[in-house]
Amino acid sequence: MGKRALAAVCAAGFAFSANYTNHAPMVPSLQGEFGFNQASAGLLTTGIFLTHALMQVPGGRLADRLGAARVLAAALAWVSVGNFAIAFAGAWWQLLLWKVFVGIGTGACFTAGARYIVSMFSGRDLHVAQGFYGGSVVLGSGFVIFAVPQLLGAFGWRGAFLGSTLVAAAVLAWWLAAAPRPEHIVRPAGTFGEMVRSRELWLLGVVQMASFGLVIVVGAWITMLLKAGFQMPIKAAGLMGSLVLLLGIVSRPAGGWLLRRMRMTTLVRGALLLNAAACAALAWGHSLALTLVAILALGAGCGLPYAGVFNRAAALFPGRAGAAMGLVNMVGILMILVGAPAVGHLADWTGQFRSSFLTLGGFSLLAAAATLAMREPA
């Protein structure tokens, strides 16, 4: 049952996370069809991540109350409907509307999936399972960068969105037919205020900002850094830069495995210090070899804390585990919404990326220092 449950929830993670980035390779075709500018293209990403962030706590709370399996099924259906509708969009505003709609579904999917892991696994297996689920989310968002251009060439942009619909619908059918259902136990939830006032939960959110949030911000700009700093061709820069994200497929499960063998606080603090050193190396920028090492280090450091952070949030509030994990992830997404444009603004102001990456490294150092106030799980 454990392997079937893990396979099913990882398939769901792959299916919904593909929607984070499935529109990105289609932007030139969509611009040709509807005639919008680059800023409007960027709003498609902002739209899905905004509602994705806003649904973290409500989606988690629904999973706590109704059961993670039910909420995940409903959210996958929501994502399927959104992708089907966007395939028939007739204007840019309709593209944006349906990306915002899909973000509601992906937000609920993420927290319901993390809650499902907590319901189905325990003990030493819990961290590894949570890590594999996190890795599937990275895999889905990265895989479509490769797959969508193939669909685009064969079926056009409408066919590519319909392809995303079929993936989500197929996984939904698998989920309904074969995913094991955990016993739904409603525990005393306490109050929402107690959760919001939890210092340790906010500390976990800061760690999520300095890991998940940081890697997305760096991923948004690393290609430009490589192109500007080393005159690297854009395709080569994109391939090299993508490693910072794709390494999460391995580093998130690896973090869960390491938690069987070391203290959580030690792992998290070491990962954040590694992130700080990697950002400093990227800021120095005089050696391509060192830059590659920094990209690999950042991909590892940003993935290692994932399992421990979410499982610790669930353990702090077992009656509100989904909502607690949602709050932590929402804080991490705030880093994306604020950090990505801030890096670009600082680069425009200074004329280079050094200050931007030093600032990100400094934030990682502060986050590592903040973990000194974090308690080791019992």
NORLIN-V401477 format. One record per pair of residues at least 12 apart in sequence whose C-alpha atoms are under 7 Angstrom apart, sorted by sequence separation. I is the first residue (numbers start at 1). J is the second residue. D is the distance in whole Angstrom. If there is no record, write none. Layout:
{{I/J/D} {I/J/D}}
This chain:
{{86/98/6} {117/129/7} {148/160/6} {282/294/6} {313/325/6} {85/98/7} {117/130/6} {281/294/6} {343/356/5} {27/41/7} {223/237/5} {223/238/5} {310/325/6} {82/98/6} {114/130/7} {278/294/4} {278/295/7} {223/241/5} {82/101/6} {222/241/6} {278/297/6} {82/102/5} {278/298/6} {219/241/7} {275/297/7} {79/102/5} {219/242/7} {274/297/7} {275/298/5} {78/102/7} {219/244/7} {79/105/5} {219/245/7} {275/301/6} {78/105/5} {79/106/7} {274/301/6} {275/302/7} {20/48/7} {76/105/7} {215/244/7} {272/301/6} {75/105/5} {215/245/7} {271/301/4} {75/106/7} {271/302/7} {75/108/6} {76/109/7} {271/304/7} {75/109/6} {271/305/7} {72/109/5} {268/305/5} {267/305/7} {72/112/5} {71/112/6} {72/113/7} {68/112/5} {264/308/6} {68/113/7} {68/115/6} {69/116/7} {59/107/7} {60/108/7} {68/116/5} {255/303/7} {47/96/7} {51/100/6} {55/104/6} {59/108/4} {63/112/5} {251/300/5} {255/304/4} {254/304/7} {255/305/6} {48/99/5} {52/103/4} {56/107/5} {60/111/5} {244/295/5} {248/299/6} {252/303/5} {256/307/5} {44/96/5} {47/99/6} {48/100/5} {51/103/5} {52/104/5} {55/107/5} {56/108/6} {59/111/6} {60/112/6} {63/115/7} {243/295/7} {244/296/6} {247/299/5} {248/300/7} {251/303/5} {252/304/5} {255/307/7} {256/308/7} {47/100/5} {51/104/5} {55/108/6} {59/112/7} {243/296/7} {247/300/6} {251/304/5} {48/102/7} {49/103/6} {52/106/6} {53/107/6} {244/298/6} {245/299/6} {252/306/6} {44/99/6} {48/103/4} {52/107/4} {56/111/6} {244/299/4} {248/303/5} {252/307/7} {229/285/7} {243/299/7} {34/91/6} {34/92/6} {16/76/7} {120/182/6} {210/272/7} {119/182/6} {88/158/7} {283/353/7} {284/354/7} {87/158/5} {283/354/4} {87/161/5} {283/357/5} {87/162/6} {282/357/7} {283/358/6} {84/161/7} {280/357/7} {83/161/6} {84/162/6} {279/357/5} {280/358/6} {83/162/7} {279/358/6} {83/164/7} {84/165/6} {279/360/7} {280/361/6} {83/165/5} {279/361/5} {277/361/7} {80/165/5} {276/361/4} {275/361/7} {276/362/7} {215/302/6} {80/168/6} {276/364/5} {17/106/7} {79/168/7} {80/169/6} {275/364/6} {276/365/6} {16/106/6} {212/302/6} {211/302/4} {273/364/7} {76/168/6} {77/169/7} {211/303/7} {272/364/6} {273/365/6} {16/109/7} {272/365/7} {77/172/7} {273/368/6} {76/172/6} {272/368/6} {73/172/6} {269/368/5} {269/371/7} {9/113/6} {142/246/7} {204/309/6} {139/246/7} {138/246/7} {138/248/6} {139/249/6} {138/249/6} {265/376/6} {69/181/7} {201/313/6} {264/376/7} {135/248/6} {136/249/7} {135/249/4} {135/250/7} {67/184/6} {135/252/6} {134/252/6} {135/253/6} {213/332/5} {217/336/6} {13/133/7} {17/137/5} {21/141/6} {25/145/6} {132/252/7} {208/328/7} {212/332/6} {213/333/6} {216/336/7} {220/340/7} {20/141/6} {65/186/7} {131/252/5} {132/253/5} {208/329/7} {14/136/5} {18/140/5} {22/144/6} {131/253/4} {209/331/7} {213/335/5} {217/339/6} {6/129/7} {10/133/5} {13/136/5} {14/137/5} {17/140/5} {18/141/4} {21/144/7} {22/145/7} {25/148/7} {205/328/4} {209/332/4} {213/336/5} {217/340/5} {9/133/7} {13/137/5} {17/141/5} {25/149/6} {131/255/7} {204/328/6} {205/329/7} {208/332/5} {14/139/6} {15/140/6} {128/253/6} {131/256/5} {10/136/5} {14/140/4} {18/144/6} {22/148/7} {202/328/7} {205/331/5} {209/335/6} {201/328/7} {205/332/6} {29/157/7} {128/256/4} {225/353/7} {127/256/4} {128/257/5} {127/257/7} {189/319/4} {26/157/6} {188/319/5} {189/320/5} {127/259/7} {187/319/5} {186/319/7} {124/260/6} {15/167/6} {16/168/7} {15/168/5} {210/364/5} {15/171/7} {210/367/7} {12/171/6} {11/171/7} {207/367/6} {206/367/6} {8/175/6} {203/371/7} {8/179/6} {5/179/6} {200/374/6} {4/179/7} {5/180/6} {131/306/7} {131/307/5} {130/307/5} {1/180/7} {127/307/5} {127/308/7} {115/321/7} {115/322/5} {112/322/7} {111/322/6} {111/325/7} {111/326/6} {64/320/6} {64/321/7} {64/322/6} {61/320/7} {63/322/6} {61/322/6} {60/322/4} {61/323/5} {60/323/4} {58/323/7} {57/323/5} {60/326/6} {57/326/5} {56/326/4} {57/327/5} {56/327/6} {56/329/7} {56/330/6} {53/330/5} {53/333/6}}
